[in-house]
């Protein structure tokens, strides 16, 4: 009887080792996925967002320049 009891303990320790290993592998894959998303955002999305905001600001500034000129009113008028 004691030998069968020891084998159950060994099986449970092996299964906990496997589940820990699976957890670490899943965690590693998750971190790699997050890193890939960060790279996509920094390489693709941020430049397009900056380009869009820059053009939008320049259109606004040019329209304001045409309306007010380049004096104090250009900077301080609301």
MMTF fields as JSON, N, C-alpha, C and O atoms, coordinates in Angstrom:
{
  "mmtfVersion": "1.0.0",
  "mmtfProducer": "UNKNOWN",
  "numBonds": 311,
  "numAtoms": 312,
  "numGroups": 78,
  "numChains": 1,
  "numModels": 1,
  "chainsPerModel": [1],
  "groupsPerChain": [78],
  "chainIdList": ["A"],
  "bondAtomList": [4, 2, 8, 6, 12, 10, 16, 14, 20, 18, 24, 22, 28, 26, 32, 30, 36, 34, 40, 38, 44, 42, 48, 46, 52, 50, 56, 54, 60, 58, 64, 62, 68, 66, 72, 70, 76, 74, 80, 78, 84, 82, 88, 86, 92, 90, 96, 94, 100, 98, 104, 102, 108, 106, 112, 110, 116, 114, 120, 118, 124, 122, 128, 126, 132, 130, 136, 134, 140, 138, 144, 142, 148, 146, 152, 150, 156, 154, 160, 158, 164, 162, 168, 166, 172, 170, 176, 174, 180, 178, 184, 182, 188, 186, 192, 190, 196, 194, 200, 198, 204, 202, 208, 206, 212, 210, 216, 214, 220, 218, 224, 222, 228, 226, 232, 230, 236, 234, 240, 238, 244, 242, 248, 246, 252, 250, 256, 254, 260, 258, 264, 262, 268, 266, 272, 270, 276, 274, 280, 278, 284, 282, 288, 286, 292, 290, 296, 294, 300, 298, 304, 302, 308, 306],
  "bondOrderList": [1, 1, 1, 1, 1, 1, 1, 1, 1, 1, 1, 1, 1, 1, 1, 1, 1, 1, 1, 1, 1, 1, 1, 1, 1, 1, 1, 1, 1, 1, 1, 1, 1, 1, 1, 1, 1, 1, 1, 1, 1, 1, 1, 1, 1, 1, 1, 1, 1, 1, 1, 1, 1, 1, 1, 1, 1, 1, 1, 1, 1, 1, 1, 1, 1, 1, 1, 1, 1, 1, 1, 1, 1, 1, 1, 1, 1],
  "groupList": [{"groupName": "UNK", "atomNameList": ["N", "CA", "C", "O"], "elementList": ["N", "C", "C", "O"], "formalChargeList": [0, 0, 0, 0], "bondAtomList": [1, 0, 2, 1, 3, 2], "bondOrderList": [1, 1, 2], "singleLetterCode": "X", "chemCompType": "L-PEPTIDE LINKING"}],
  "groupTypeList": [0, 0, 0, 0, 0, 0, 0, 0, 0, 0, 0, 0, 0, 0, 0, 0, 0, 0, 0, 0, 0, 0, 0, 0, 0, 0, 0, 0, 0, 0, 0, 0, 0, 0, 0, 0, 0, 0, 0, 0, 0, 0, 0, 0, 0, 0, 0, 0, 0, 0, 0, 0, 0, 0, 0, 0, 0, 0, 0, 0, 0, 0, 0, 0, 0, 0, 0, 0, 0, 0, 0, 0, 0, 0, 0, 0, 0, 0],
  "groupIdList": [1, 2, 3, 4, 5, 6, 7, 8, 9, 10, 11, 12, 13, 14, 15, 16, 17, 18, 19, 20, 21, 22, 23, 24, 25, 26, 27, 28, 29, 30, 31, 32, 33, 34, 35, 36, 37, 38, 39, 40, 41, 42, 43, 44, 45, 46, 47, 48, 49, 50, 51, 52, 53, 54, 55, 56, 57, 58, 59, 60, 61, 62, 63, 64, 65, 66, 67, 68, 69, 70, 71, 72, 73, 74, 75, 76, 77, 78],
  "secStructList": [7, 2, 2, 2, 2, 2, 2, 2, 2, 2, 2, 2, 2, 2, 2, 2, 2, 2, 2, 2, 2, 2, 2, 2, 2, 2, 2, 2, 2, 2, 2, 2, 2, 2, 2, 2, 2, 2, 2, 2, 0, 0, 0, 0, 0, 2, 2, 2, 2, 2, 2, 2, 2, 2, 2, 2, 2, 2, 2, 2, 2, 2, 2, 2, 2, 2, 2, 2, 7, 1, 1, 2, 2, 2, 2, 2, 7, 7],
  "xCoordList": [0.791, 0.0, 0.842, 0.522, 1.9, 2.669, 3.282, 3.408, 3.667, 4.28, 3.264, 3.628, 2.012, 0.996, 0.681, 0.361, 0.769, 0.523, 1.635, 1.372, 2.86, 3.986, 3.867, 4.219, 3.385, 3.263, 2.205, 2.344, 1.163, 0.142, 0.753, 0.476, 1.588, 2.263, 3.199, 3.274, 3.91, 4.804, 4.028, 4.46, 2.898, 2.077, 1.542, 1.519, 1.12, 0.584, 1.691, 1.447, 2.91, 4.005, 4.411, 4.754, 4.37, 4.681, 3.624, 3.957, 2.359, 1.312, 1.389, 1.107, 1.772, 1.926, 3.129, 3.11, 4.176, 5.331, 4.927, 5.329, 4.138, 3.678, 2.798, 2.925, 1.915, 1.043, 1.852, 1.536, 2.888, 3.753, 4.502, 4.626, 4.994, 5.718, 4.786, 5.173, 3.559, 2.586, 2.258, 2.104, 2.151, 1.863, 2.992, 2.729, 4.232, 5.364, 5.448, 5.771, 5.161, 5.157, 4.055, 4.271, 2.869, 1.764, 2.097, 1.788, 2.726, 3.121, 4.147, 4.072, 5.094, 6.124, 5.49, 5.839, 4.558, 3.871, 3.063, 3.024, 2.415, 1.627, 2.535, 2.187, 3.682, 4.611, 5.158, 5.346, 5.412, 5.867, 4.78, 5.077, 3.531, 2.419, 2.273, 2.053, 2.395, 2.313, 3.455, 3.247, 4.642, 5.794, 5.565, 5.925, 4.978, 4.685, 3.656, 3.784, 2.641, 1.652, 2.278, 1.95, 3.17, 3.857, 4.688, 4.739, 5.331, 6.129, 5.238, 5.595, 4.091, 3.171, 2.706, 2.655, 2.368, 1.907, 3.011, 2.767, 4.215, 5.289, 5.815, 6.303, 5.733, 6.284, 5.236, 5.564, 3.991, 2.967, 1.99, 1.811, 1.368, 0.279, 0.731, 0.119, 1.774, 2.217, 2.662, 2.308, 3.411, 3.748, 2.521, 2.46, 1.554, 0.34, -0.463, -1.014, -0.536, -1.233, -0.53, -1.188, 0.79, 1.545, 1.373, 1.26, 1.353, 1.158, -0.226, -0.364, -1.241, -2.606, -2.749, -3.331, -2.218, -2.302, -1.508, -1.955, -0.351, 0.45, -0.257, -0.239, -0.874, -1.616, -2.821, -3.116, -3.507, -4.681, -4.282, -4.952, -3.207, -2.741, -2.288, -2.565, -1.596, -1.108, -2.257, -2.187, -3.321, -4.492, -5.139, -5.537, -5.241, -5.815, -4.95, -5.473, -3.634, -2.737, -2.758, -2.728, -2.808, -2.839, -4.141, -4.126, -5.269, -6.552, -6.552, -7.083, -5.974, -5.885, -4.977, -5.27, -3.888, -2.99, -3.705, -3.554, -4.483, -5.212, -6.248, -6.495, -6.851, -7.891, -7.315, -7.864, -6.218, -5.728, -4.386, -4.051, -3.63, -2.28, -1.324, -1.692, -0.096, 0.921, 1.311, 2.5, 0.354, 0.625, 0.305, 0.25, 0.093, -0.256, -1.592, -1.781, -2.494, -3.818, -3.715, -4.522, -2.731, -2.56, -2.304, -2.773, -1.561, -1.186, -2.184, -2.512, -2.675, -3.452, -4.955, -5.675, -5.47, -6.919, -7.534, -6.946, -8.709, -9.386, -10.356, -11.009],
  "yCoordList": [-1.198, 0.0, 1.275, 2.208, 1.344, 2.59, 2.924, 4.099, 1.9, 2.203, 2.832, 3.713, 2.398, 2.998, 4.423, 5.287, 4.658, 5.993, 6.955, 8.123, 6.468, 7.29, 7.616, 8.717, 6.688, 6.95, 8.023, 8.793, 8.08, 9.128, 10.486, 11.466, 10.545, 11.798, 12.236, 13.417, 11.267, 11.602, 12.126, 13.078, 11.516, 11.952, 13.37, 14.189, 13.645, 14.981, 16.033, 17.152, 15.684, 16.653, 16.872, 17.987, 15.8, 15.946, 16.796, 17.621, 16.599, 17.381, 18.848, 19.735, 19.11, 20.507, 21.122, 22.306, 20.33, 20.831, 21.155, 22.186, 20.285, 20.525, 21.762, 22.554, 21.942, 23.111, 24.392, 25.43, 24.336, 25.498, 25.821, 26.985, 24.791, 24.991, 25.568, 26.474, 25.047, 25.576, 27.026, 27.843, 27.35, 28.732, 29.66, 30.742, 29.258, 30.094, 30.256, 31.339, 29.189, 29.288, 30.229, 31.042, 30.114, 30.995, 32.445, 33.355, 32.657, 34.004, 34.581, 35.757, 33.766, 34.204, 34.572, 35.593, 33.741, 34.04, 35.325, 36.12, 35.535, 36.745, 37.982, 38.98, 37.922, 39.048, 39.325, 40.484, 38.276, 38.47, 39.119, 39.967, 38.735, 39.33, 40.811, 41.637, 41.139, 42.534, 43.336, 44.467, 42.771, 43.453, 43.69, 44.746, 42.726, 42.898, 43.999, 44.787, 44.06, 45.125, 46.496, 47.458, 46.59, 47.85, 48.271, 49.454, 47.321, 47.64, 48.113, 49.046, 47.478, 47.898, 49.327, 50.144, 49.623, 50.968, 51.983, 53.032, 51.69, 52.674, 52.821, 53.894, 51.794, 51.858, 52.283, 52.979, 51.881, 52.134, 53.226, 54.208, 53.072, 53.962, 55.35, 56.337, 55.461, 56.778, 57.692, 58.871, 57.227, 58.123, 58.622, 59.794, 57.747, 58.185, 59.161, 60.125, 58.927, 59.851, 61.202, 62.242, 61.197, 62.441, 63.192, 64.417, 62.468, 63.083, 63.721, 64.848, 63.015, 63.528, 64.761, 65.762, 64.694, 65.846, 67.032, 68.171, 66.8, 67.875, 68.572, 69.8, 67.8, 68.415, 69.176, 70.271, 68.612, 69.289, 70.61, 71.622, 70.614, 71.839, 72.86, 74.051, 72.402, 73.345, 73.971, 75.152, 73.211, 73.79, 74.844, 75.91, 74.538, 75.499, 76.763, 77.877, 76.588, 77.735, 78.58, 79.808, 77.95, 78.712, 79.49, 80.647, 78.875, 79.58, 80.759, 81.823, 80.58, 81.666, 82.783, 83.962, 82.42, 83.407, 84.225, 85.445, 83.552, 84.271, 85.215, 86.291, 84.82, 85.63, 86.789, 87.89, 86.575, 87.571, 88.185, 89.247, 87.583, 88.054, 87.488, 86.62, 87.984, 87.405, 88.389, 88.617, 88.96, 89.9, 89.282, 88.063, 90.175, 89.705, 88.965, 88.035, 89.362, 88.73, 87.255, 86.43, 86.938, 85.533, 84.628, 83.491, 85.144, 84.329, 84.434, 83.429, 85.655, 85.884, 85.912, 85.827, 86.026, 86.089, 84.718, 83.689, 84.728, 83.453, 83.104, 82.064],
  "zCoordList": [0.0, 0.0, 0.0, -0.736, 0.796, 0.828, -0.534, -0.88, -1.313, -2.602, -3.567, -4.345, -3.529, -4.405, -3.943, -4.759, -2.658, -2.116, -2.552, -2.834, -2.605, -3.034, -4.52, -4.942, -5.297, -6.725, -7.001, -7.951, -6.19, -6.341, -6.033, -6.724, -4.991, -4.653, -5.778, -6.116, -6.35, -7.45, -8.653, -9.302, -8.951, -10.069, -9.839, -10.757, -8.622, -8.347, -8.425, -8.876, -7.987, -8.078, -9.543, -9.935, -10.347, -11.765, -12.471, -13.322, -12.122, -12.778, -12.363, -13.168, -11.103, -10.702, -11.408, -11.745, -11.636, -12.378, -13.813, -14.353, -14.431, -15.799, -15.868, -16.801, -14.906, -14.938, -14.701, -15.283, -13.859, -13.666, -14.952, -15.333, -15.609, -16.861, -17.924, -18.662, -18.006, -18.957, -18.637, -19.545, -17.362, -16.949, -17.386, -17.91, -17.18, -17.564, -19.081, -19.571, -19.826, -21.287, -21.766, -22.665, -21.158, -21.523, -21.179, -21.948, -20.025, -19.62, -20.595, -20.951, -21.021, -21.966, -23.313, -23.904, -23.797, -25.052, -24.937, -25.877, -23.792, -23.572, -23.619, -24.251, -22.96, -22.948, -24.35, -24.722, -25.127, -26.502, -27.346, -28.188, -27.137, -27.872, -27.529, -28.414, -26.262, -25.833, -26.453, -26.89, -26.496, -27.092, -28.588, -29.108, -29.272, -30.691, -30.913, -31.85, -30.063, -30.175, -29.93, -30.624, -28.957, -28.696, -29.91, -30.246, -30.559, -31.748, -32.895, -33.614, -33.064, -34.12, -33.866, -34.785, -32.617, -32.288, -32.528, -33.125, -32.075, -32.184, -33.609, -33.962, -34.427, -35.781, -36.805, -37.766, -36.619, -37.631, -37.203, -37.924, -36.059, -35.694, -35.268, -35.677, -34.466, -34.004, -35.138, -35.113, -36.125, -37.233, -38.006, -38.38, -38.245, -38.934, -38.096, -38.627, -36.797, -35.912, -35.886, -35.922, -35.823, -35.848, -37.16, -37.17, -38.246, -39.557, -39.635, -40.111, -39.176, -39.206, -38.32, -38.738, -37.094, -36.199, -36.729, -36.594, -37.324, -37.885, -39.026, -39.117, -39.891, -40.999, -40.487, -40.964, -39.536, -38.978, -38.333, -38.537, -37.563, -36.927, -37.966, -37.827, -39.004, -40.013, -40.787, -41.127, -41.077, -41.745, -40.847, -41.317, -39.559, -38.614, -38.527, -38.562, -38.412, -38.298, -39.57, -39.49, -40.728, -41.98, -42.113, -42.534, -41.761, -41.807, -40.838, -41.155, -39.686, -38.703, -39.217, -39.019, -39.87, -40.454, -41.536, -41.592, -42.396, -43.441, -42.846, -43.392, -41.737, -41.117, -40.314, -40.362, -39.572, -38.628, -38.99, -38.465, -39.837, -40.111, -39.078, -38.287, -39.089, -38.211, -37.11, -36.882, -36.444, -35.355, -34.013, -33.857, -33.034, -31.688, -31.68, -30.895, -32.525, -32.572, -32.971, -32.542, -33.781, -34.209, -33.0, -32.954, -32.033, -30.885, -29.742, -29.111, -29.465, -28.244, -28.429, -27.435, -29.641, -29.819, -29.587, -29.917, -29.021, -28.749, -29.812, -29.735]
}
